[in-house]
């Protein structure tokens, strides 16, 4: 079953969570009067970090204040989420993170430094796009069937940007489906993963198109499949996992990157930020 997160759904969830808040005070009318900090749940150089900076720049232009991105990678975004949870709910500290923070981390960790349902005012979401599965040049693999046969005969390491990530789920599903022993190698973000892939440390890796494109353009690897039910428009010749015979619902999942703040943020600020993020997405 696909995870479909819309702006309206996010606002509705956030509004329900903060319905008990006292009426907005006068200071909300002058917000923002100082720089805004976006805490990114992943290291610099990755897809989530890139979105934080691009959307942060747009917010800065529209709000007339500096927007600073602070990277707090680790524990699949949990460190950043815990830090934002403890911040004042004044609209000056925001969180940008990925699906795992609100979904997968619930089952990955025995305890979390935050409650995914109660601790955040959800502002807006950004699409994670179609994630390509890229195999190293040295494997000589050209499609998913050949990759499965390669993994049967060779020790195969596949890079992921963190435990519980979509890439991790794909590795586990391939192992389950074909009786393989592929090892998921977890990184603290995409940037170090693609560096190791380019160096030949990994036989395959999966991540955003924006970060995989260098490996593809310089010939370090070849995309052999993409996630979700439709093809990536920038990789029109690369079939989806589903097109290659994998009918599990796992391969139709769609992740997201989201913007949130501490739960008690005034609704007026939540709405204003949400509107600006949607506007930025159309720019």
N, C-alpha and C positions, 0 to 999 in steps of 0.2 A: 504494500500500500504506500503510495507516494506521500511524502510530507509536504503539504501545500500551505505555506505561510504567507498570508497577504497582509498588506498594510492595515486594512480594516480589522482583520482578526487580531493583529497585534494591539491596535488601539483599544479594541473592545476588551481584550484580556487585561491590558494595563488599566483601563478605566474602571473595570470591576474591582481590581485590586486596590485602587486608591479612592474608591467612592466615599470612604469615611473621612477623608482629609478635611481639615478646617477650610473655610473660604480663603481664597488667595489674599495675601497681604499686599501692601503697596509696593514692596520691593520687587514683586514679580513684574510690575509694569516697567521697571527700569532694567530688567535683566536683558542681556548680560552687561554688566558694568566692569568686568575684568576678564582675563583670559579663561578659556574653557579647556579642560584636560580630558582627552579621550584615552582611556586605559585599554590597550590592545592585548588580548589574551594569547597572542602568539608573537614570536620573535620578529625583528625587522627583516624585511626582504621577502616575506611570504605574501600570499594572496590576501589574507585578512588584514595584514599590516598595510598593504597597498590600498585596500578599500578605505581603511581608517584615514589614511592621509589624503586620498582624493576627495572623499566626502567631507573630511575636516577642513580642507582648503575652501570648499564651497560654503560651508557654514561660516567660516571666517569672513569671506567676502560679503555674505548677506547680513551677518550680525554685527560686523564692524569691530570684532575682537579677535585676538589671536586664538588659534586652536592648536594645542600642543598634544602630540601623540606620545604616550609613554608605554613602552613595551614591557609587559610582565608575563613572559611565557612560562610554561610548565604546567604539568598535571592537566593537560587537555583544556586549558583555559580556566581551571579552578582557582588558581592563584590570583589572577586578575579579577575574577568574579567576586572572590572573597574581599579583595581590597575595595572594590567599588561599593559593595554592600555596606561597608563600615564608613563610607564617606557621607558627608552632610547631603541631604536631599535638596540641594539648592540649584541644581542645574549646571553646576560648574565641574562636576566629575561624572563622566559617562563611560560606558563599557561597550567595546566592539569585540564580539567573539563569534564562534561558529556553533553549529548544531549541537555538538557534544556537550556544551555547557548546560543547555536546557534539557537534553534528552539522554545521550549515552552515558554521561557521567553518573546518572542515577544508579546505574547497575555496575559501573566500572569500579567505583570506590565505595568502601564501607561507610565512610563519613565524608561529608562535604562541608566546606567553610561557608556555605550559603544554602538557602532553600530555593530551588529553581522556580517554585510556584508562588512564593510569598515575598521574596526579597527584592524584586526588580519591577520597575515601571517600564514596560516594553514600549519602545518608541517606533521603530520601523525595522524592516528587513531588506536585505539585498540578496539577489540571487547568487548562489555559489557557482552557477554555470554548469557546463557539461565537463566532467572530469575525464581526461584521457588516461588510459593505461598504456604506459610507454615501456618498451623492451629495449635492452641494450643492443648496440650494433654487433657485439661479439657473439650474441646468441644466434644470429642469422634467422630469427623468427619473423614471420610476416603476418601471422594471424593467430587467433586465439587457440585454434586446434593445434597448431605447431607449438605454441607456448606450453600447452598441457603436456605434449609429448616430450618437450625439452625438460620440463620439471620432473617428469617421471625418471629421467635418466641422469639428471644433474642436480647438485645442490643449488637451490634457487632462493635468493634473498630478494624480497620486494620491499621497497621503501614506503613508509607511511609518514604522515606529518603528526602522528600521535596515536596513542592507544584509543580505541573506540572510534577512530576516524572512519570515514567511508572506505578509504583504502584498506584499512585493517579488516573491515567487514567483508570486503571483496576477497581478500586473501583467505579468510576463514571459510567463505562460501565455496571458493574454488577447491580448497582442501577437502571439504565435506562432499562436494559433488563428484570429484574425480579420484578421491582417495590419495591425495598428494600430501607432501610434507614441505610445502613452501613455508619459508620463515618470514614473518612480518618483522621488519626492522624499523623500530619507532624512533622518530626524531622529534626535536622540540619545535619543529616548524618546517615549512617547505624549503627554505633557502639552503640549510645544510644538507637536506636530503638530495636536492638536485645537484649540489656540488659533488657529493659522493657518487651519484649516478654518472655524472660526466667523467669522473675519475675511474669508472669501471668497478667500483666497490659493490654495486648492486646490479643484479641481472634485470631488474624491472623497477618501476616506481609509478606512483599514481598521485596526481595532484591537479591543480588548476591549469587551464590552458595558458594563462598569463605567465606562469612560472615554468611550464614545460616547453614553451615555444623556443627557448634558446637551444635546448637539447635537440629539438626537432630540426631547427634550421641549420644547426652546425653538424648534423649527422651523427650525434652521439647515440640517438635512439630513434625508434619508429613507433608511432601510435598504432595499436592494433585493436583497440576497443574504446568506446566511451560509455559513460554511465547515463542513466535515465532512458526514457522510451524513444527519444528522438535524437538524431545526429547533431553534432556540433556544427554550426554553420561555417566555422573557420576550418573544420576538418571534414568536409562533405564526403570524402571518399572512405572515411573510417567508420565501419559499422558499429552499432551498439552491441553490448553484451547480449541483449535480447535477440537481436537479428542473428546472432551466432549460436542460437539454440539454448541460451540460459534463460529459462522462463521463471526463475525464482523472483518473488516480489522484491528481494534485495536489490536486484539490478534495475528496478524502476524508482528507487528512492531518490528524492531530490533534497539536498541539504540547503542551508541558508546561512548567511552571516547577518547578525542583528545588532542594533543599537539599543541600549537600555541605560537606565539610571537607577539610583536607589529608590526603593518602593514609595517613599513619601514625597516624591517630586510633585510640584503643583501641576494639575491637569493642563493649565494654560501653556506651560513650558513644554510638556510632553507633546501637545498638539502642534505647537509652533515648530518644534524640532522635526516631528514626523512629516509635516508639510514640506519642510525644506529638504529633507532627505528624498522624498518622492520627487520633488521638483528637480533635485540634482540628478536623479536617475534618468530623467528625461532630457537632460541638458546634453 
